[in-house]
Amino acid sequence: MQSDLLSKLEILYHTELSNGFPYEDIELIEKDFVGIIDEENWLAADFNEFCMLIAGSSTYVLANKKIPKYQRQILHKDFFSLYPNYYFLKDSLANYSNFHRELISFEKTRELLLTIINKNR
């Protein structure tokens, strides 16, 4: 069972997590929500940080290394829990297909990582 989960993680890592970053959709989101997303909230940087957390955690697991405790704690939060200032986007995600697809891929991987972590306890 554990090897099946690791195989699934490896496939996700090399396929879905290797797509291009959705810069165009993020620019469109920032344009569509000007005034709501201000200069203090930089969606591209926040989404990149979220993606790097998951991709980096995946490399730890695939290399059979323990994810640092602080990093594991953050994995328990989805994007909108980590960045609640973007919660308003939830109802509009379908309008930004590339961003939405990337978010789903990284959330799916995050959930798989949590399953793997919990089975190793």
C-alpha positions in Angstrom: 0.0 0.0 0.0 2.8 2.5 1.0 4.6 1.7 -2.3 1.4 2.4 -4.2 1.1 5.8 -2.6 4.8 6.6 -3.3 4.3 5.6 -6.9 1.3 7.8 -7.2 3.2 10.7 -5.6 6.1 10.2 -8.1 3.8 10.2 -11.0 2.1 13.4 -9.8 5.4 15.0 -9.1 6.7 14.3 -12.6 3.5 15.1 -14.5 1.0 17.5 -12.8 3.5 19.4 -10.7 5.7 20.0 -13.8 3.2 22.2 -15.7 4.0 25.8 -16.4 3.2 28.4 -13.7 -0.2 30.1 -14.5 1.2 33.6 -14.8 -1.4 34.7 -17.4 -4.3 33.7 -15.2 -2.8 35.3 -12.1 -2.3 38.5 -14.0 -5.9 38.3 -15.1 -7.1 37.6 -11.6 -5.1 40.6 -10.3 -6.6 42.8 -13.0 -10.2 41.5 -12.4 -9.9 42.0 -8.7 -8.0 45.3 -8.6 -8.9 47.0 -5.4 -9.5 43.7 -3.7 -6.0 42.4 -4.2 -3.8 45.2 -3.1 0.0 45.7 -3.2 0.4 43.8 0.1 -1.2 40.7 -1.4 0.8 39.4 -4.3 -1.0 36.4 -5.6 1.9 35.2 -7.8 4.4 35.1 -4.9 1.9 33.5 -2.5 0.8 30.8 -5.0 4.4 30.1 -5.9 5.3 29.7 -2.2 2.4 27.3 -1.8 3.5 25.3 -4.8 7.1 25.2 -3.7 6.0 23.9 -0.2 4.3 21.0 -1.8 6.9 20.3 -4.5 9.7 20.5 -1.9 7.8 18.2 0.5 7.3 15.7 -2.3 11.1 15.6 -3.0 11.7 14.9 0.7 9.2 12.0 0.7 10.5 10.6 -2.7 14.1 10.7 -1.4 12.9 8.8 1.8 13.7 11.8 4.0 11.7 13.2 6.8 9.9 16.5 6.1 10.9 19.1 8.7 8.3 19.5 11.4 7.4 23.1 10.6 6.9 22.2 7.0 4.7 19.2 7.9 2.5 21.5 10.0 2.0 23.9 7.1 1.0 21.0 4.9 -2.2 20.6 6.9 -3.6 23.8 5.5 -5.0 24.2 2.0 -4.2 27.3 -0.1 -7.2 29.3 1.2 -6.4 28.4 4.8 -2.8 29.6 4.4 -3.8 32.7 2.5 -7.3 33.6 3.7 -7.1 37.0 2.0 -7.8 35.1 -1.3 -10.8 33.3 -0.1 -13.0 35.4 -2.3 -11.5 33.6 -5.3 -13.1 30.3 -4.5 -16.3 31.1 -6.3 -14.5 32.4 -9.4 -11.9 29.7 -10.0 -13.7 28.3 -13.0 -13.0 31.6 -14.8 -9.2 30.9 -14.6 -8.7 27.4 -15.9 -4.9 27.2 -15.8 -4.8 28.6 -12.2 -7.6 26.3 -11.2 -6.0 23.2 -12.7 -2.7 24.0 -11.0 -4.4 24.6 -7.6 -6.2 21.3 -7.9 -3.0 19.4 -8.8 -1.1 20.8 -5.9 -4.0 20.3 -3.5 -4.3 16.7 -4.6 -0.6 16.2 -4.0 -0.8 17.9 -0.6 -3.5 15.5 0.4 -1.6 12.5 -0.8 1.5 13.8 1.2 -0.6 14.0 4.3 -1.9 10.4 3.7 1.7 9.2 3.3 2.9 11.1 6.4 0.1 9.8 8.5 0.8 6.2 7.5 4.4 6.5 8.5 3.6 7.5 12.1 
